[in-house]
Amino acid sequence: MSAQLGVFSVLVVLLMAPGLAVGLASGLRGWTAAAAAPLLTFGVIAVSASVVPAVLGRWSIWGLLIATAVAALAGLGVRLATRRWTGRTPAAGPLVPWTRWQHAGVAAAVLATTALGLVVTARATHMLTDVHQFWDASFHANSVRFIEETGQSQPSALRAINDQANAGFTYPNGFHVLGATVLGLTGAAITIVLNTQAALLAGLLALGVAGLVRAAGGRPLLAGGSALAAGMFSAFPYDLEFFGPIWPFATGLALMPALLALLIHSLDHVRPALVVTAALGICGLVTLHPSVTLAAVIFGVCYLVQRWVTARRVPLVEAGLLIAAGVVSSVYAVPQLLGMASTAQSGTFEWPLHDNAADSLGQLFFLGHEAARPQWWLVAAMVLGLVGVRRLKPMYWWLAGGLVFSGLFVMTTSYKGPLVAALTGFWWNDRWRFAALVVPAMVVLAGHGLVVARDGLATLLRRRPEQLAVWQRLVATGLVVGLFFVLSNAFYQGRNVQRIIGAYNGGYPTVTKAEQEGIDKLATIVGENDLVMNDPRDGSAWMWALDDVHPVFGHVLGETPPAKSVGEDRVALFTRFNKIDTDPQIRSIVEKMRITYVYEGWGFAAPFLTRAPGMTDLDQVKALEPVFSNEHVKIYRVDVGASQGR
């Protein structure tokens, strides 16, 4: 437990402290400052990850601290230099003050959801120690290990994982840089670091939604109810801990409400320093996943429409603030967004149709996507929220954004064609992502349903909610939350544990305990600068992340890799490494790349994958000497001379 507690403590401090320092220095306060803190931390990472290695030689905690200090001083400098230019824009309404009890109640809801997310993930992963078995996990794990061991934190540096020949490769790496920083400080197992990052998703969403409701002028009870609901929906965050895993996308989605809270606060308060924080927040979301940034833009447009239609004007000062924030952030964001758009439009992401439109809508709105049964009590809460939707006016735009992604979910599950590909391609035409993108809106609707239930209880007492004494309000709120806890079987904790566990212990095995034993053996025999020949279709790529043993292939490959990606030498190894006895080119590549051992695992990264052509019949190869084996692993030592009779 000490390792888990250490990683959790360090991760929370690194998530909150840098962004909070920058936000406070720039003039943010209250719930907006708290909600935006993790986002601004990723913003600091975004703008400094490419600079720190060039200045300091490598990425480290010192680079993060220096970058934080520079960003905080810049925000403070702008705030002091422009302190006379302050005020509220014409479209901004006054925020109703919250009492200390109300602040405390919302904070308690955020903490409760954070604890719920931690418990669910810890239960599903044997106290955060298990290896995720699905396709993307090895890439994310190896990226964290690579950044920690080399200090190369530039987005382009991640081509070393499995795109060594692609000079134009770039990947948003904020998630990995933060993970590498935690890994370097704690020295913990990389599985604990990654699983702890995933376990905090529910808490990050709860904090962001609470800050968003506050910034939009919502009631404290709505903020608390929404924060509490943020840890219950299977579609997010737990489905994205299972599927993929797409941890960077999920982290960005959890922080999306914080960016919208920052946007609202920046528009309400005319302060140039807030333009800097808004731009930094945009960069933070981009460095996690550019596609989430586009989702935030769609929600933001919905907000601006409601704001300006209500005001019956478009204040020039607000338009100017938006343009300024866009220009400042575009220096970092535009290249990333263009790169992601190019990838998404490449036509390589084609998923089979899942269901007809009517059934897809039913799965989405009844919370039964890829599940045996709906989450009925959350559905009931959302229905109550719709009954009292007139009181949700400050958040109409948020629900509208959810409807946009509901439509895209139905499109990607039920239809194909050029228009569908164009509209959904930026999110990989992926129904799991679209189902998750709807959840933040559902969270607020369900939270409002809890508010309606609580207000209804007050009506039964023949009083208006505001006429109740503080203790009566607390009792009424406690009764509603307690009843929901019982009816939902501890806020759907068991259901969501089972949801995640399929990716660790209940799904298709990629890295078994026996295979981990083999990887541990490699760490004792492979030289520091040597490579291990491996099959990129099995779980062997995990050797890098788990034991710092470098494989030839650092990520899963479904088909023969293109030479422009991995290089001619690796293509040759993939297709005919087992010809080393008779192929001089293969022997030359092996010697040039210093491949000294071969690892053959048992499990594959997906059920449809089979052994790579160059890794079949290895027991018939004279140049390979068996040195270790168990029920799932074979390890060979490479002896090129043996095949030549030397």
Secondary structure, 3 states (H helix, E strand, C coil): CHHHHHHHHHHHHHHHHHHHHHHHHHCCCHHHHHHHHHHHHHHHHHHHCCCHHHHHCCCCHHHHHHHHHHHHHHHHHHHHHCCCCCCECCCCCCCCCCCHHHHHHHHHHHHHHHHHHHHHHHHHCCCCCCCCCCCCHHHHHHHHHHHHHHCCCCHHHHHHHHCCCCCCCCCCCHHHHHHHHHHHHHCCCHHHHHHHHHHCHHHHHHHHHHHHHHHCCCCHHHHHHHHHHCCCCHHHHHHHHHCCCCHHHHHHHHHHHHHHHHHHHHHHECCHHHHHHHHHHHHHHHHHCHHHHHHHHHHHHHHHHHHHHHHCCCCHHHHHHHHHHHHHHHHHHHHHHHHHHHHHCCCCCCCCCCCCHHHHHHHHHCCCCCCCCCCHHHHHHHHHHHHCHHHHHHHHHHHHHHHHHHHHHHHHHHCCCHHHHHHHHHHCCCHHHHHHHHHHHHHHHHHHHHHHHHHHHHHHCCCCHHHCCHHHHHHHHHHHHHHHHHHCHHHHHHHHHHHHHCCCCCCCCCCCHHHHHHHHHHHHHCCCCCEEEECCCEHHHHHHHHHCCCECCCCCCCCCCCHHHHCHHHHHHHHHHHHCCCCHHHHHHHHHHCEEEEEECCCECCCCCCCCHHHCCHHHCCCEEEEEECCCCEEEEECHHHHHCC
